[in-house]
Amino acid sequence: MASLGYMEMALQLAREADAEGEVPVGAVVVLDGVVIGAGRNRTIAANDPTAHAEILAIRDATAALRNYRLDGATIFSTLEPCVMCAGALVHARVTRLVFGARDLRFGGIRSKFRLADSGILNHRVQIDEGELGAACAELLQRFFAKKR
């Protein structure tokens, strides 16, 4: 499957989060062309501030592999990961991150910080941004417009 298809899967997960009243973010972890993990924001439903889409997708993937390392894996996320999620990407040794829209308020990858590919850390994640960015941003904008 082409990377666009994986981002479409992440976008579908984000739509599911939106339908549940969660901030619409979805993430998919892929290794060797196989989806090994998926998650959508569930902070409200789980009463857990760490239940971000990326964290849940990483948990799902590491459980599937029975390994806390995700060497060679790519994670597709509809939104630029926050600092917590960026740290998890580094700790899990994710090889590549593809994200759709920037998070200008909390982004830990490009917008506020550059944690995942920082030269001072022992692991650097390859970063690609903007895939389906307009669709990802529109979903988030509609969600927050309804809240106002």
C-alpha positions in Angstrom: 0.0 0.0 0.0 1.3 3.5 -0.8 1.9 5.9 2.0 -1.1 7.9 1.0 -3.3 4.9 1.9 -1.8 4.7 5.4 -2.5 8.3 6.0 -6.1 7.7 4.8 -6.3 5.0 7.4 -5.1 7.5 10.0 -7.6 10.1 8.8 -10.4 7.5 9.2 -9.3 6.9 12.8 -9.3 10.7 13.4 -12.9 10.8 12.0 -13.9 8.1 14.5 -12.3 10.1 17.3 -14.3 13.1 16.2 -17.5 11.1 16.2 -16.8 10.2 19.8 -16.2 13.8 20.8 -12.4 13.4 21.0 -9.9 15.7 19.3 -9.8 14.1 15.9 -6.3 12.7 15.6 -5.5 9.2 14.2 -2.2 7.3 13.9 -1.1 4.1 12.2 2.2 2.2 12.6 3.6 0.4 9.6 6.4 -2.1 9.4 7.5 -3.8 6.2 4.2 -2.8 4.5 2.0 -4.2 7.2 -0.1 -2.1 9.7 1.1 -3.3 13.1 -0.6 -0.7 15.3 -3.3 1.9 15.2 -4.8 4.4 17.5 -7.1 7.4 17.8 -7.3 10.0 20.5 -9.1 8.6 23.6 -8.1 11.0 26.4 -11.7 11.7 27.4 -13.1 8.2 27.1 -10.1 6.7 28.9 -9.7 9.5 31.5 -6.1 9.4 30.5 -4.1 12.5 29.4 -1.5 10.1 27.7 -4.1 8.4 25.5 -3.1 10.3 22.4 -3.4 8.6 19.0 0.3 8.1 18.6 0.8 6.7 22.1 -2.0 4.2 21.6 -0.7 3.2 18.1 2.8 2.7 19.5 1.3 0.6 22.4 -0.6 -1.5 19.9 2.4 -2.0 17.7 4.8 -2.9 20.5 2.3 -5.4 21.8 1.9 -7.0 18.3 5.7 -7.3 18.0 6.2 -8.2 21.7 9.1 -5.7 21.6 9.4 -2.2 23.0 11.5 -1.1 20.0 10.0 -0.3 16.6 13.1 -0.3 14.5 12.2 0.1 10.8 8.7 1.3 11.5 6.9 4.3 10.1 4.1 6.1 12.0 1.5 8.1 10.1 -0.3 10.7 12.2 -2.8 13.2 11.1 -1.4 15.9 13.4 2.1 16.8 14.4 2.9 14.9 17.6 3.2 16.8 20.9 6.3 16.7 23.1 5.1 13.6 24.9 4.5 11.7 21.7 7.7 12.9 20.1 9.6 11.5 23.1 7.8 8.2 22.7 8.8 8.1 19.1 12.4 8.5 20.0 12.2 6.0 22.9 10.6 3.4 20.7 13.2 4.0 18.0 10.6 4.6 15.3 12.5 5.1 12.0 10.1 7.5 10.3 7.2 9.8 11.1 4.8 11.1 8.4 2.3 13.7 9.7 -0.4 15.7 8.0 -1.0 19.0 9.8 1.2 21.1 12.0 0.1 21.7 15.6 1.1 25.4 16.0 0.2 25.4 19.8 1.8 22.1 21.0 3.8 20.6 18.2 6.9 18.8 19.4 8.3 18.0 15.9 8.5 21.3 14.0 6.1 24.0 15.4 7.4 24.5 18.9 10.2 22.0 19.4 12.3 19.7 17.2 12.6 16.7 19.5 12.3 13.7 17.3 15.3 14.5 15.1 17.4 16.5 17.6 21.1 16.0 17.3 21.5 15.9 21.0 19.5 12.7 21.4 20.7 9.2 20.7 18.1 8.4 18.1 16.7 10.6 15.2 13.4 10.0 13.5 13.2 10.8 9.8 10.4 13.4 9.4 8.0 14.0 6.5 5.2 16.4 6.8 2.2 17.6 4.9 0.7 14.4 3.6 -3.0 15.0 3.3 -2.3 18.1 5.4 -5.3 20.1 4.1 -7.8 17.3 4.9 -6.2 16.7 8.4 -6.3 20.5 9.2 -9.8 20.8 7.9 -11.1 18.1 10.2 -9.4 19.7 13.2 -10.7 23.2 12.3 -14.3 21.9 12.0 -14.0 20.1 15.4 -12.8 23.2 17.2 -15.2 25.5 15.4 -18.1 23.3 16.8 -16.6 23.8 20.3 -16.6 27.6 20.1 
